[in-house]
């Protein structure tokens, strides 16, 4: 009788993951892992406020980047796609920075309030 080679449980699990997970699964898993580690470090409310800031920044940039294209077009001699990308990234970063400052201010106020005298 022929014996099958013994493999560890971790090796079997890794093989199963390689067979069943595609690239989007690995990306989503990585995002979830980063969120988990951030949640451990910041706590639930800190991680939720960070996620809210990202979603609001992306949404704001998505809705308003077309309004910034004529402004950039008058100052830069670039193609339409490059101007749209530049305006999207600029608005996203600006909104994220503003929301981060607001989050920091709220965090500071809450820390001072709950510390007491």
C-alpha positions, 0 to 999 in steps of 0.5 A: 500500500502506497503512503501519501506524503503528510502535509501540514494544515497550513500548507493545505490551507495555502493551496486552497487559497491559491486555487479559490482566490483571484486577484480581486479577492487578494486585494479585498483581503489586503484592504480588510487586513489594513482596516483591521490593523488600523482599527486595533491601533485607533479604535472603532470610532477612529477607524470609522471616521477615517473611512468616512473621510475617505468616502466623502473625499472620493465622493466630493472629488467624483462630483466636483472634479469636472468644475475644476477642469476649466480653471486648470485649462486656463492655466495649463496646456495639458490634454483633457484627460490629464486635466481631469485626473489632476483636478480629481486628485487635487480635490480628493487630497484637499478634501481629505486634508480638510476632513483630517484637520476636522477629525483631529480637532474633534479628537482633541476636543473630546480628549480634553473634555473627557480627561477632566481637571 
